[in-house]
Amino acid sequence: MLELERILKTAGSKISLDRARFLAEKIYQIDYVNPYDNKRKSVLLHTKEQPEVAELLDIISANC
């Protein structure tokens, strides 16, 4: 069993390993520098899979 698969099962998630792989391919982030205050910003772009992506990211961040 792969580590991610174990983590998903331990968290009680219904996301399969194949679905997690698919969702990971749908995560897009834009990094930019705000020209008004020169601060670096990051924005995650939303997709129709956003609830599952958010769940996956929460599970992964809780286990890292």
MMTF fields as JSON, N, C-alpha, C and O atoms, coordinates in Angstrom:
{
  "mmtfVersion": "1.0.0",
  "mmtfProducer": "UNKNOWN",
  "numBonds": 255,
  "numAtoms": 256,
  "numGroups": 64,
  "numChains": 1,
  "numModels": 1,
  "chainsPerModel": [1],
  "groupsPerChain": [64],
  "chainIdList": ["A"],
  "bondAtomList": [4, 2, 8, 6, 12, 10, 16, 14, 20, 18, 24, 22, 28, 26, 32, 30, 36, 34, 40, 38, 44, 42, 48, 46, 52, 50, 56, 54, 60, 58, 64, 62, 68, 66, 72, 70, 76, 74, 80, 78, 84, 82, 88, 86, 92, 90, 96, 94, 100, 98, 104, 102, 108, 106, 112, 110, 116, 114, 120, 118, 124, 122, 128, 126, 132, 130, 136, 134, 140, 138, 144, 142, 148, 146, 152, 150, 156, 154, 160, 158, 164, 162, 168, 166, 172, 170, 176, 174, 180, 178, 184, 182, 188, 186, 192, 190, 196, 194, 200, 198, 204, 202, 208, 206, 212, 210, 216, 214, 220, 218, 224, 222, 228, 226, 232, 230, 236, 234, 240, 238, 244, 242, 248, 246, 252, 250],
  "bondOrderList": [1, 1, 1, 1, 1, 1, 1, 1, 1, 1, 1, 1, 1, 1, 1, 1, 1, 1, 1, 1, 1, 1, 1, 1, 1, 1, 1, 1, 1, 1, 1, 1, 1, 1, 1, 1, 1, 1, 1, 1, 1, 1, 1, 1, 1, 1, 1, 1, 1, 1, 1, 1, 1, 1, 1, 1, 1, 1, 1, 1, 1, 1, 1],
  "groupList": [{"groupName": "MET", "atomNameList": ["N", "CA", "C", "O"], "elementList": ["N", "C", "C", "O"], "formalChargeList": [0, 0, 0, 0], "bondAtomList": [1, 0, 2, 1, 3, 2], "bondOrderList": [1, 1, 2], "singleLetterCode": "M", "chemCompType": "L-PEPTIDE LINKING"}, {"groupName": "LEU", "atomNameList": ["N", "CA", "C", "O"], "elementList": ["N", "C", "C", "O"], "formalChargeList": [0, 0, 0, 0], "bondAtomList": [1, 0, 2, 1, 3, 2], "bondOrderList": [1, 1, 2], "singleLetterCode": "L", "chemCompType": "L-PEPTIDE LINKING"}, {"groupName": "GLU", "atomNameList": ["N", "CA", "C", "O"], "elementList": ["N", "C", "C", "O"], "formalChargeList": [0, 0, 0, 0], "bondAtomList": [1, 0, 2, 1, 3, 2], "bondOrderList": [1, 1, 2], "singleLetterCode": "E", "chemCompType": "L-PEPTIDE LINKING"}, {"groupName": "ARG", "atomNameList": ["N", "CA", "C", "O"], "elementList": ["N", "C", "C", "O"], "formalChargeList": [0, 0, 0, 0], "bondAtomList": [1, 0, 2, 1, 3, 2], "bondOrderList": [1, 1, 2], "singleLetterCode": "R", "chemCompType": "L-PEPTIDE LINKING"}, {"groupName": "ILE", "atomNameList": ["N", "CA", "C", "O"], "elementList": ["N", "C", "C", "O"], "formalChargeList": [0, 0, 0, 0], "bondAtomList": [1, 0, 2, 1, 3, 2], "bondOrderList": [1, 1, 2], "singleLetterCode": "I", "chemCompType": "L-PEPTIDE LINKING"}, {"groupName": "LYS", "atomNameList": ["N", "CA", "C", "O"], "elementList": ["N", "C", "C", "O"], "formalChargeList": [0, 0, 0, 0], "bondAtomList": [1, 0, 2, 1, 3, 2], "bondOrderList": [1, 1, 2], "singleLetterCode": "K", "chemCompType": "L-PEPTIDE LINKING"}, {"groupName": "THR", "atomNameList": ["N", "CA", "C", "O"], "elementList": ["N", "C", "C", "O"], "formalChargeList": [0, 0, 0, 0], "bondAtomList": [1, 0, 2, 1, 3, 2], "bondOrderList": [1, 1, 2], "singleLetterCode": "T", "chemCompType": "L-PEPTIDE LINKING"}, {"groupName": "ALA", "atomNameList": ["N", "CA", "C", "O"], "elementList": ["N", "C", "C", "O"], "formalChargeList": [0, 0, 0, 0], "bondAtomList": [1, 0, 2, 1, 3, 2], "bondOrderList": [1, 1, 2], "singleLetterCode": "A", "chemCompType": "L-PEPTIDE LINKING"}, {"groupName": "GLY", "atomNameList": ["N", "CA", "C", "O"], "elementList": ["N", "C", "C", "O"], "formalChargeList": [0, 0, 0, 0], "bondAtomList": [1, 0, 2, 1, 3, 2], "bondOrderList": [1, 1, 2], "singleLetterCode": "G", "chemCompType": "PEPTIDE LINKING"}, {"groupName": "SER", "atomNameList": ["N", "CA", "C", "O"], "elementList": ["N", "C", "C", "O"], "formalChargeList": [0, 0, 0, 0], "bondAtomList": [1, 0, 2, 1, 3, 2], "bondOrderList": [1, 1, 2], "singleLetterCode": "S", "chemCompType": "L-PEPTIDE LINKING"}, {"groupName": "ASP", "atomNameList": ["N", "CA", "C", "O"], "elementList": ["N", "C", "C", "O"], "formalChargeList": [0, 0, 0, 0], "bondAtomList": [1, 0, 2, 1, 3, 2], "bondOrderList": [1, 1, 2], "singleLetterCode": "D", "chemCompType": "L-PEPTIDE LINKING"}, {"groupName": "PHE", "atomNameList": ["N", "CA", "C", "O"], "elementList": ["N", "C", "C", "O"], "formalChargeList": [0, 0, 0, 0], "bondAtomList": [1, 0, 2, 1, 3, 2], "bondOrderList": [1, 1, 2], "singleLetterCode": "F", "chemCompType": "L-PEPTIDE LINKING"}, {"groupName": "TYR", "atomNameList": ["N", "CA", "C", "O"], "elementList": ["N", "C", "C", "O"], "formalChargeList": [0, 0, 0, 0], "bondAtomList": [1, 0, 2, 1, 3, 2], "bondOrderList": [1, 1, 2], "singleLetterCode": "Y", "chemCompType": "L-PEPTIDE LINKING"}, {"groupName": "GLN", "atomNameList": ["N", "CA", "C", "O"], "elementList": ["N", "C", "C", "O"], "formalChargeList": [0, 0, 0, 0], "bondAtomList": [1, 0, 2, 1, 3, 2], "bondOrderList": [1, 1, 2], "singleLetterCode": "Q", "chemCompType": "L-PEPTIDE LINKING"}, {"groupName": "VAL", "atomNameList": ["N", "CA", "C", "O"], "elementList": ["N", "C", "C", "O"], "formalChargeList": [0, 0, 0, 0], "bondAtomList": [1, 0, 2, 1, 3, 2], "bondOrderList": [1, 1, 2], "singleLetterCode": "V", "chemCompType": "L-PEPTIDE LINKING"}, {"groupName": "ASN", "atomNameList": ["N", "CA", "C", "O"], "elementList": ["N", "C", "C", "O"], "formalChargeList": [0, 0, 0, 0], "bondAtomList": [1, 0, 2, 1, 3, 2], "bondOrderList": [1, 1, 2], "singleLetterCode": "N", "chemCompType": "L-PEPTIDE LINKING"}, {"groupName": "PRO", "atomNameList": ["N", "CA", "C", "O"], "elementList": ["N", "C", "C", "O"], "formalChargeList": [0, 0, 0, 0], "bondAtomList": [1, 0, 2, 1, 3, 2], "bondOrderList": [1, 1, 2], "singleLetterCode": "P", "chemCompType": "L-PEPTIDE LINKING"}, {"groupName": "HIS", "atomNameList": ["N", "CA", "C", "O"], "elementList": ["N", "C", "C", "O"], "formalChargeList": [0, 0, 0, 0], "bondAtomList": [1, 0, 2, 1, 3, 2], "bondOrderList": [1, 1, 2], "singleLetterCode": "H", "chemCompType": "L-PEPTIDE LINKING"}, {"groupName": "CYS", "atomNameList": ["N", "CA", "C", "O"], "elementList": ["N", "C", "C", "O"], "formalChargeList": [0, 0, 0, 0], "bondAtomList": [1, 0, 2, 1, 3, 2], "bondOrderList": [1, 1, 2], "singleLetterCode": "C", "chemCompType": "L-PEPTIDE LINKING"}],
  "groupTypeList": [0, 1, 2, 1, 2, 3, 4, 1, 5, 6, 7, 8, 9, 5, 4, 9, 1, 10, 3, 7, 3, 11, 1, 7, 2, 5, 4, 12, 13, 4, 10, 12, 14, 15, 16, 12, 10, 15, 5, 3, 5, 9, 14, 1, 1, 17, 6, 5, 2, 13, 16, 2, 14, 7, 2, 1, 1, 10, 4, 4, 9, 7, 15, 18],
  "groupIdList": [1, 2, 3, 4, 5, 6, 7, 8, 9, 10, 11, 12, 13, 14, 15, 16, 17, 18, 19, 20, 21, 22, 23, 24, 25, 26, 27, 28, 29, 30, 31, 32, 33, 34, 35, 36, 37, 38, 39, 40, 41, 42, 43, 44, 45, 46, 47, 48, 49, 50, 51, 52, 53, 54, 55, 56, 57, 58, 59, 60, 61, 62, 63, 64],
  "secStructList": [7, 7, 2, 2, 2, 2, 2, 2, 2, 2, 6, 6, 7, 7, 7, 7, 2, 2, 2, 2, 2, 2, 2, 2, 6, 6, 7, 3, 3, 3, 3, 3, 3, 7, 6, 6, 6, 7, 7, 3, 3, 3, 3, 3, 3, 7, 7, 6, 6, 2, 2, 2, 2, 2, 2, 2, 2, 2, 2, 2, 2, 2, 6, 7],
  "xCoordList": [0.85, 0.0, 0.896, 1.865, 0.568, 1.322, 0.991, -0.091, 1.913, 1.733, 0.502, -0.266, 0.303, -0.865, -2.153, -3.116, -2.175, -3.349, -3.631, -4.786, -2.592, -2.742, -3.289, -4.182, -2.745, -3.181, -4.653, -5.409, -5.057, -6.453, -7.383, -8.434, -7.001, -7.839, -7.9, -8.968, -6.772, -6.727, -7.612, -8.245, -7.65, -8.468, -9.948, -10.785, -10.276, -11.678, -12.195, -13.404, -11.285, -11.678, -12.19, -11.744, -13.123, -13.621, -12.833, -13.142, -11.816, -10.984, -10.036, -9.271, -10.094, -9.207, -7.845, -7.685, -6.888, -5.551, -5.589, -4.938, -6.338, -6.467, -7.153, -6.758, -8.174, -8.876, -7.952, -7.968, -7.146, -6.195, -5.194, -4.843, -4.742, -3.816, -4.486, -3.878, -5.735, -6.488, -6.654, -6.451, -7.021, -7.227, -5.935, -5.943, -4.826, -3.539, -3.196, -2.554, -3.615, -3.374, -4.247, -3.979, -5.278, -6.21, -5.893, -6.608, -4.835, -4.474, -3.585, -2.51, -4.045, -3.289, -3.082, -4.002, -1.886, -1.566, -0.843, 0.027, -1.216, -0.535, 0.224, -0.342, 1.496, 2.325, 2.632, 2.989, 2.488, 2.764, 3.219, 3.083, 3.756, 4.16, 3.197, 3.039, 2.559, 1.636, 2.443, 3.328, 2.153, 2.952, 2.765, 3.585, 1.689, 1.424, 2.181, 2.547, 2.418, 3.139, 4.35, 5.016, 4.629, 5.763, 5.749, 6.801, 4.573, 4.452, 4.119, 3.325, 4.743, 4.488, 3.165, 2.904, 2.348, 1.035, 0.92, 1.557, 0.115, -0.198, -1.705, -2.374, -2.226, -3.663, -3.884, -3.324, -4.71, -5.122, -6.332, -7.294, -6.288, -7.414, -8.45, -8.102, -9.695, -10.776, -11.184, -11.2, -11.51, -12.027, -13.342, -13.72, -14.025, -15.293, -15.061, -15.992, -13.83, -13.493, -13.043, -12.502, -13.249, -12.71, -12.994, -12.079, -14.209, -14.417, -13.503, -12.971, -13.323, -12.437, -10.979, -10.199, -10.612, -9.236, -8.947, -7.882, -9.887, -9.708, -9.563, -8.718, -10.374, -10.276, -8.91, -8.269, -8.467, -7.173, -6.038, -5.148, -6.072, -5.015, -5.035, -3.979, -6.221, -6.333, -5.742, -5.009, -6.068, -5.569, -4.049, -3.363, -3.538, -2.084, -1.368, -0.356, -1.872, -1.186, -1.236, -0.322, -2.272, -2.369, -1.403, -1.124, -0.898, -0.027, 1.399, 2.179, 1.741, 3.125, 3.881, 5.051],
  "yCoordList": [-1.176, 0.0, 1.24, 1.316, 2.184, 3.428, 4.31, 4.205, 5.169, 6.043, 6.936, 7.085, 7.526, 8.391, 7.59, 8.077, 6.381, 5.535, 5.247, 5.267, 4.985, 4.738, 5.979, 5.881, 7.144, 8.4, 8.671, 9.074, 8.451, 8.673, 7.736, 8.159, 6.473, 5.514, 5.85, 5.768, 6.228, 6.589, 7.805, 7.896, 8.736, 9.943, 9.671, 10.542, 8.475, 8.152, 8.781, 8.928, 9.155, 9.799, 8.766, 7.619, 9.187, 8.331, 8.546, 7.94, 9.407, 9.672, 8.497, 8.141, 7.898, 6.781, 7.325, 8.523, 6.44, 6.842, 7.384, 8.386, 6.737, 7.219, 8.583, 9.457, 8.758, 10.05, 11.135, 12.266, 10.8, 11.761, 12.192, 13.368, 11.248, 11.571, 12.521, 13.499, 12.231, 13.089, 14.491, 15.489, 14.562, 15.862, 16.654, 17.872, 15.98, 16.666, 17.338, 18.388, 16.742, 17.332, 18.565, 19.339, 18.754, 19.875, 21.054, 22.056, 20.945, 22.018, 23.013, 22.665, 24.235, 25.292, 26.428, 26.805, 26.96, 28.06, 29.139, 28.853, 30.37, 31.51, 32.25, 32.592, 32.495, 33.306, 34.614, 34.615, 35.712, 37.01, 37.994, 37.74, 39.111, 40.187, 41.348, 41.842, 41.774, 42.893, 44.16, 44.509, 44.854, 46.028, 47.219, 48.136, 47.212, 48.334, 48.257, 49.284, 47.022, 46.898, 45.957, 45.706, 45.443, 44.546, 43.281, 42.698, 42.857, 41.618, 40.463, 40.604, 39.321, 38.115, 37.497, 37.36, 37.133, 36.537, 35.206, 34.998, 34.319, 33.045, 32.864, 33.157, 32.383, 32.164, 30.783, 30.46, 29.959, 28.688, 28.951, 29.585, 28.47, 28.642, 27.562, 26.409, 27.933, 27.011, 26.246, 26.784, 24.981, 24.127, 23.528, 23.688, 22.848, 22.235, 21.125, 20.717, 20.636, 19.608, 20.218, 19.502, 21.502, 22.219, 21.568, 21.499, 21.088, 20.468, 19.259, 19.086, 18.435, 17.28, 17.709, 17.126, 18.725, 19.235, 19.779, 19.518, 20.534, 21.083, 19.961, 20.043, 18.918, 17.777, 17.105, 16.801, 16.876, 16.248, 17.081, 16.546, 18.384, 19.258, 19.298, 19.327, 19.3, 19.272, 17.989, 18.023, 16.865, 15.575, 15.507, 15.062, 15.944, 15.9, 16.831, 16.447, 18.066, 19.013, 18.565, 18.871, 17.854, 17.352, 16.197, 15.867, 15.588, 14.416, 14.676, 13.737, 15.911, 16.232, 16.928, 17.269],
  "zCoordList": [0.0, 0.0, 0.0, 0.755, -0.834, -0.893, 0.299, 0.877, 0.658, 1.818, 1.666, 2.617, 0.501, 0.309, 0.471, 1.064, -0.045, 0.093, 1.575, 2.0, 2.35, 3.782, 4.486, 5.327, 4.136, 4.75, 4.443, 5.327, 3.203, 2.819, 3.584, 4.065, 3.698, 4.429, 5.911, 6.516, 6.506, 7.922, 8.198, 9.249, 7.246, 7.405, 7.169, 7.408, 6.703, 6.438, 5.163, 4.985, 4.272, 3.022, 2.022, 2.01, 1.194, 0.12, -1.164, -2.19, -1.116, -2.289, -2.491, -1.595, -3.685, -4.008, -4.434, -4.67, -4.527, -4.961, -6.391, -6.688, -7.269, -8.649, -8.695, -9.467, -7.869, -7.829, -7.275, -7.759, -6.264, -5.713, -6.779, -6.87, -7.572, -8.666, -9.665, -10.1, -10.025, -10.937, -10.344, -11.036, -9.065, -8.413, -8.335, -8.513, -8.074, -7.992, -9.317, -9.338, -10.403, -11.724, -11.964, -12.882, -11.156, -11.315, -10.394, -10.408, -9.6, -8.68, -9.413, -9.902, -9.479, -10.132, -9.138, -8.412, -9.113, -8.212, -9.003, -9.825, -8.74, -9.355, -8.267, -7.228, -8.504, -7.61, -8.339, -9.517, -7.624, -8.232, -7.162, -5.965, -7.612, -6.717, -6.932, -8.048, -5.851, -5.916, -6.201, -5.42, -7.306, -7.669, -6.723, -6.718, -5.92, -5.031, -3.71, -3.138, -3.223, -1.958, -2.041, -1.036, -3.239, -3.492, -2.64, -2.376, -2.212, -1.449, -2.386, -3.316, -2.12, -2.902, -2.453, -1.258, -3.414, -3.153, -3.886, -4.919, -3.35, -3.99, -3.983, -2.993, -5.09, -5.208, -5.809, -6.856, -5.139, -5.72, -6.599, -6.165, -7.822, -8.728, -8.45, -8.197, -8.496, -8.188, -9.438, -10.546, -9.229, -10.291, -9.81, -8.649, -10.697, -10.277, -9.257, -8.563, -9.161, -8.183, -6.854, -6.013, -6.645, -5.495, -4.138, -3.317, -3.857, -2.534, -2.299, -1.203, -3.318, -3.18, -3.093, -2.34, -3.86, -3.807, -2.419, -1.859, -1.857, -0.513, 0.509, 1.401, 0.389, 1.301, 1.173, 2.179, -0.055, -0.29, 0.302, 0.964, 0.062, 0.602, 2.12, 2.752, 2.714, 4.181, 4.76, 5.749, 4.138, 4.611, 4.488, 5.408, 3.36, 3.147, 4.1, 4.686, 4.273, 5.156, 6.612, 7.378, 7.002, 8.373, 8.633, 9.785, 7.573, 7.718, 7.267, 7.106, 7.068, 6.645, 7.744, 7.568]
}
